[in-house]
Amino acid sequence: MEKVKVETYDKYLKALMRISRAITSDLYIEDILKLIVMVTAKVTGVEICSLWLVDDSENPGQITLKATQAFDPDYIKDRALGMNEGVVGLIASQKRPLAVMDVLQEPRFKEKEMARKLGLVSMLGVPLQVHEDKVIGVLNCFTIEPHEFSEAEVNLITTVANQAAVAILNTELIVKTQVVQEELETRKLVERAKEVLVRRRGMKMDEAYDWIRKRSMDTRKSVRQVAEAILLSEEFV
């Protein structure tokens, strides 16, 4: 292989390693998204790299800009598209990469005014997916010179995107697991606090729970904090 190609592959491998480490790290999702776009932009040499995530909570679904290494305020402003809207929506819905030689000549590209201002010309967008039937977002790379993305570049950026998808899903799973764990712990604390109120105040279980909720509203503390206070006071009785 040519020296340039070897160096390019080496850069991509290092990028994959950094993103892989993020999968098992304790970074928050926002940090991982920023890491993905920064690493991708650095190793590919593109002007702007942006990451969009599918938002299924909206009806109909949307795809929203979540991270970019660009600093221009026109680019980092909040932006959202429909799942079948624009180039980003097309990539997400068709679940395959799309290269555009000149975004200003692409009818489906929605933000031509911004592209003119920033001097963006060519683009490669790839879906973020772990399974063939599940796309969670889109990774876009823009150049300021006309550039025909090679098959090797498309394959390598797709690999980065898929690795990024694993990192994102892993982080979301950890967050959800932590939330569920906290809810279970709160329920256990509340149940123990209710038993204390039943024993010390002669309340029924449902009355004890109503008392805890009212105390929570009156003191502007969480139900968990009220339950913990009840249990703490029990230790000193």
C-alpha positions as CSV (number, residue, x, y, z in Angstrom):
1,M,0.0,0.0,0.0
2,E,1.1,3.6,-0.5
3,K,2.5,5.4,2.4
4,V,-0.4,7.9,2.4
5,K,-3.0,5.2,2.5
6,V,-1.2,3.4,5.4
7,E,-1.1,6.7,7.4
8,T,-4.8,7.2,6.6
9,Y,-5.8,3.8,7.9
10,D,-3.6,4.3,10.9
11,K,-5.5,7.5,11.7
12,Y,-8.8,5.8,11.4
13,L,-7.7,2.9,13.6
14,K,-6.7,5.3,16.3
15,A,-10.0,7.1,15.9
16,L,-11.9,3.8,16.3
17,M,-9.8,3.0,19.4
18,R,-10.7,6.4,21.0
19,I,-14.4,5.9,20.3
20,S,-14.2,2.3,21.6
21,R,-12.7,3.5,24.8
22,A,-15.6,5.9,25.2
23,I,-18.0,3.0,25.1
24,T,-16.7,1.7,28.4
25,S,-16.0,5.1,30.0
26,D,-18.2,7.1,32.4
27,L,-18.5,10.0,30.0
28,Y,-21.9,11.6,29.6
29,I,-23.7,11.3,26.3
30,E,-23.0,14.9,25.4
31,D,-19.2,14.3,25.9
32,I,-19.3,11.2,23.8
33,L,-21.1,13.0,20.9
34,K,-18.5,15.8,21.0
35,L,-15.7,13.3,21.1
36,I,-17.1,11.5,18.0
37,V,-17.3,14.6,15.8
38,M,-14.0,16.0,17.0
39,V,-12.1,12.7,16.3
40,T,-13.9,12.2,13.0
41,A,-13.1,15.7,11.8
42,K,-9.5,15.4,12.8
43,V,-8.7,12.1,11.2
44,T,-10.6,12.9,8.0
45,G,-9.5,16.5,7.6
46,V,-13.0,17.7,6.8
47,E,-14.1,21.2,7.5
48,I,-17.2,20.4,9.5
49,C,-18.4,17.1,11.1
50,S,-21.9,17.0,12.5
51,L,-23.9,14.3,14.3
52,W,-27.7,14.1,14.2
53,L,-29.8,11.8,16.4
54,V,-33.3,10.4,15.7
55,D,-35.9,11.6,18.2
56,D,-38.7,9.1,18.4
57,S,-40.4,11.1,21.2
58,E,-41.8,13.5,18.6
59,N,-44.8,12.5,16.4
60,P,-44.0,12.3,13.6
61,G,-40.4,11.5,14.3
62,Q,-37.6,14.0,13.9
63,I,-33.8,14.0,13.5
64,T,-32.0,16.7,15.5
65,L,-28.5,18.2,15.4
66,K,-26.8,17.1,18.6
67,A,-23.0,17.8,18.1
68,T,-20.5,19.5,15.8
69,Q,-17.0,20.7,16.2
70,A,-17.8,23.9,14.3
71,F,-17.8,27.2,16.1
72,D,-19.9,29.2,13.7
73,P,-23.1,30.3,15.4
74,D,-25.1,29.7,12.2
75,Y,-24.1,26.1,12.3
76,I,-24.4,25.2,15.9
77,K,-27.9,26.7,16.3
78,D,-30.7,24.2,17.2
79,R,-31.9,22.4,14.0
80,A,-34.3,19.6,13.4
81,L,-35.7,17.9,10.3
82,G,-38.4,15.4,9.6
83,M,-37.4,11.8,9.0
84,N,-38.0,12.2,5.3
85,E,-36.8,15.8,5.1
86,G,-33.6,17.0,3.5
87,V,-30.4,15.0,2.8
88,V,-30.1,14.1,6.5
89,G,-33.6,12.7,6.6
90,L,-33.0,10.8,3.3
91,I,-29.9,9.1,4.7
92,A,-31.7,8.1,7.9
93,S,-34.8,6.8,6.1
94,Q,-32.9,5.0,3.3
95,K,-30.3,3.6,5.8
96,R,-27.3,4.0,3.5
97,P,-24.5,6.5,2.9
98,L,-24.9,9.4,0.5
99,A,-22.1,11.5,-1.1
100,V,-22.8,14.9,-2.6
101,M,-20.2,16.6,-4.8
102,D,-21.7,20.1,-4.5
103,V,-24.4,20.7,-1.8
104,L,-25.4,23.9,-3.5
105,Q,-26.5,21.9,-6.5
106,E,-28.3,19.3,-4.5
107,P,-32.1,20.0,-4.4
108,R,-32.7,18.0,-1.2
109,F,-30.0,20.0,0.7
110,K,-32.0,22.4,2.9
111,E,-29.3,24.8,4.2
112,K,-27.7,26.3,1.1
113,E,-27.5,29.8,2.6
114,M,-25.4,28.5,5.5
115,A,-23.3,26.4,3.1
116,R,-22.5,29.5,1.0
117,K,-21.5,31.5,4.1
118,L,-19.2,28.7,5.5
119,G,-17.9,27.8,2.1
120,L,-19.1,24.2,2.3
121,V,-18.9,22.2,-1.0
122,S,-18.9,18.4,-0.8
123,M,-20.6,16.2,1.7
124,L,-20.7,12.6,2.9
125,G,-23.4,11.5,5.2
126,V,-23.6,8.0,6.7
127,P,-26.3,6.5,9.0
128,L,-25.5,5.5,12.6
129,Q,-26.7,2.0,13.0
130,V,-25.9,-1.1,15.0
131,H,-28.5,-3.4,13.4
132,E,-29.5,-3.2,9.8
133,D,-33.1,-2.3,10.7
134,K,-32.3,0.4,13.3
135,V,-30.9,3.8,12.5
136,I,-30.3,6.1,15.5
137,G,-28.8,9.0,13.7
138,V,-26.6,10.4,10.9
139,L,-22.9,11.5,10.8
140,N,-22.1,14.2,8.2
141,C,-18.7,15.3,6.9
142,F,-18.3,18.5,4.8
143,T,-15.3,19.7,2.8
144,I,-14.5,23.3,1.6
145,E,-13.1,21.9,-1.7
146,P,-14.8,19.7,-4.2
147,H,-14.0,16.1,-3.1
148,E,-15.1,12.8,-4.4
149,F,-15.2,10.4,-1.4
150,S,-13.6,7.1,-2.3
151,E,-15.1,3.8,-1.4
152,A,-12.4,3.3,1.2
153,E,-13.3,6.7,2.8
154,V,-17.0,5.8,2.8
155,N,-16.3,2.4,4.4
156,L,-14.0,3.8,7.0
157,I,-16.4,6.6,8.0
158,T,-19.2,4.1,8.1
159,T,-17.2,2.0,10.5
160,V,-16.6,5.0,12.7
161,A,-20.3,5.9,12.6
162,N,-21.4,2.3,13.5
163,Q,-18.9,2.3,16.4
164,A,-20.3,5.7,17.5
165,A,-23.8,4.2,17.4
166,V,-22.6,1.4,19.8
167,A,-21.1,4.1,22.2
168,I,-24.3,6.1,22.1
169,L,-26.6,3.2,22.7
170,N,-24.4,1.9,25.5
171,T,-24.4,5.3,27.3
172,E,-28.2,5.6,26.9
173,L,-28.6,2.1,28.4
174,I,-26.4,2.9,31.3
175,V,-28.4,6.1,32.0
176,K,-31.7,4.2,31.8
177,T,-30.3,1.5,34.1
178,Q,-29.2,4.1,36.6
179,V,-32.7,5.8,36.5
180,V,-34.4,2.4,37.1
181,Q,-32.0,1.6,39.9
182,E,-32.7,4.9,41.6
183,E,-36.4,4.4,41.3
184,L,-36.2,1.0,42.9
185,E,-34.1,2.4,45.8
186,T,-36.6,5.2,46.3
187,R,-39.5,2.7,46.5
188,K,-37.7,0.7,49.1
189,L,-36.9,3.8,51.2
190,V,-40.6,4.9,50.9
191,E,-41.9,1.5,52.0
192,R,-39.6,1.5,55.0
193,A,-40.6,5.1,55.9
194,K,-44.3,4.1,55.6
195,E,-43.8,1.2,58.0
196,V,-42.2,3.7,60.5
197,L,-45.2,6.1,60.3
198,V,-47.6,3.1,60.7
199,R,-45.8,2.0,63.8
200,R,-45.1,5.4,65.4
201,R,-48.3,7.3,64.4
202,G,-50.8,4.6,64.0
203,M,-51.5,5.4,60.4
204,K,-52.6,3.0,57.7
205,M,-50.2,2.3,54.8
206,D,-52.1,4.5,52.3
207,E,-52.4,7.3,54.9
208,A,-48.6,7.1,55.5
209,Y,-47.9,7.4,51.8
210,D,-50.2,10.4,51.5
211,W,-48.5,12.0,54.5
212,I,-45.1,11.6,52.8
213,R,-46.3,13.1,49.5
214,K,-47.9,16.1,51.3
215,R,-44.7,16.6,53.3
216,S,-42.7,16.5,50.1
217,M,-44.9,19.2,48.5
218,D,-44.9,21.4,51.6
219,T,-41.2,21.3,52.1
220,R,-40.3,21.2,48.4
221,K,-38.2,18.2,48.9
222,S,-38.3,15.0,46.9
223,V,-40.3,12.0,48.2
224,R,-37.0,10.2,48.6
225,Q,-35.5,13.0,50.8
226,V,-38.6,12.9,53.1
227,A,-38.4,9.1,53.4
228,E,-34.7,9.4,54.2
229,A,-35.4,12.0,56.9
230,I,-38.1,9.8,58.5
231,L,-35.7,6.8,58.5
232,L,-32.9,9.0,59.9
233,S,-35.1,10.2,62.8
234,E,-36.0,6.6,63.5
235,E,-32.4,5.8,64.2
236,F,-32.3,8.3,67.0
237,V,-35.5,7.3,68.7
